[in-house]
Amino acid sequence: MHPFIVAEIALGSLKNRQQRLSDLESLMEVRVAQLSEVRHMIEAHSLYSKGIGLTDAHLIASCLLTPGTQLWTRDAAMEKVAKGLGVLANLP
C-alpha cells in the first residue's frame, strides 16, 4: 500500500471509517519514492507526455522501488505506462 492511496481514500466518505483506514494502514507499505527518484524515472523511461500526472508517476516509481509490487488501476494512461514498465497487476 502506498500512503498516498490511504490519504486519498481518507478524503472520501467511508462506512466504518476508522476501521477501514486502519485496515489499509496495516498493509505492507511500499518504499515511498523521493521526488528526485520520480524525476529520474520520468527521464529514464521517457514518461513525459504520456497522460499521467505526478501522483501516478510517484505510485509507479514506488512500485519499481519495491520488488514484487504491482499496481492496480483502471486509468488507461496509467495502465499503459505501468504495463510497459512491468508493474501492472492483472485485474479480473
C-alpha positions as CSV (number, residue, x, y, z in Angstrom):
1,M,0.0,0.0,0.0
2,H,1.2,3.5,-0.8
3,P,0.4,6.2,1.9
4,F,-0.9,8.5,-0.9
5,I,-3.6,6.0,-1.6
6,V,-4.7,5.8,2.0
7,A,-4.7,9.6,2.2
8,E,-6.7,9.8,-1.0
9,I,-9.3,7.3,0.3
10,A,-9.4,9.2,3.6
11,L,-10.7,12.2,1.7
12,G,-13.8,10.3,0.7
13,S,-16.9,9.2,2.6
14,L,-16.4,5.8,4.2
15,K,-18.6,3.5,6.2
16,N,-16.8,2.2,9.2
17,R,-14.2,4.9,8.5
18,Q,-11.7,4.3,11.3
19,Q,-11.7,0.6,10.8
20,R,-11.3,0.8,7.0
21,L,-8.4,3.3,7.3
22,S,-6.8,1.2,10.0
23,D,-7.1,-1.9,7.8
24,L,-5.4,-0.1,4.9
25,E,-2.7,1.3,7.1
26,S,-1.9,-2.2,8.4
27,L,-1.0,-3.4,4.8
28,M,2.7,-3.7,3.9
29,E,3.8,-0.3,2.8
30,V,5.8,0.3,-0.4
31,R,9.0,2.2,-0.3
32,V,7.9,5.8,-0.9
33,A,10.0,7.2,-3.8
34,Q,11.8,10.5,-3.3
35,L,10.9,13.3,-5.8
36,S,14.4,13.1,-7.3
37,E,13.8,9.3,-7.9
38,V,10.5,10.1,-9.6
39,R,12.1,12.7,-11.8
40,H,14.9,10.3,-12.7
41,M,12.3,7.7,-13.7
42,I,10.4,10.1,-15.8
43,E,13.5,11.0,-17.8
44,A,14.9,7.4,-17.9
45,H,11.7,6.0,-19.3
46,S,10.5,9.0,-21.3
47,L,7.3,9.2,-19.3
48,Y,6.5,12.8,-20.2
49,S,3.5,13.4,-22.5
50,K,2.0,10.0,-21.7
51,G,-1.1,11.4,-19.9
52,I,0.0,10.6,-16.4
53,G,0.4,13.1,-13.6
54,L,2.8,13.4,-10.7
55,T,0.8,11.2,-8.3
56,D,0.6,8.5,-10.9
57,A,4.3,8.7,-11.6
58,H,5.0,8.7,-7.9
59,L,3.0,5.5,-7.4
60,I,4.7,3.8,-10.4
61,A,8.2,4.8,-9.1
62,S,7.3,3.3,-5.7
63,C,6.3,0.1,-7.3
64,L,9.6,-0.1,-9.2
65,L,11.5,0.5,-5.9
66,T,9.6,-2.2,-4.0
67,P,10.3,-5.6,-5.6
68,G,7.2,-7.7,-6.2
69,T,4.8,-4.7,-6.0
70,Q,2.1,-4.5,-8.7
71,L,-0.1,-1.6,-9.5
72,W,-3.9,-1.8,-9.7
73,T,-5.5,0.8,-11.9
74,R,-8.5,1.4,-14.2
75,D,-6.9,4.6,-15.6
76,A,-6.0,3.9,-19.3
77,A,-2.9,6.1,-19.4
78,M,-1.5,4.8,-16.1
79,E,-2.3,1.2,-17.1
80,K,-0.3,1.6,-20.3
81,V,2.7,3.1,-18.5
82,A,2.6,0.5,-15.7
83,K,2.3,-2.3,-18.2
84,G,5.3,-1.0,-20.2
85,L,7.4,-0.9,-17.0
86,G,6.3,-4.4,-15.9
87,V,4.4,-3.3,-12.7
88,L,0.8,-3.7,-13.8
89,A,-1.3,-6.1,-11.9
90,N,-3.6,-8.4,-13.8
91,L,-7.2,-7.4,-12.7
92,P,-10.1,-9.7,-13.2
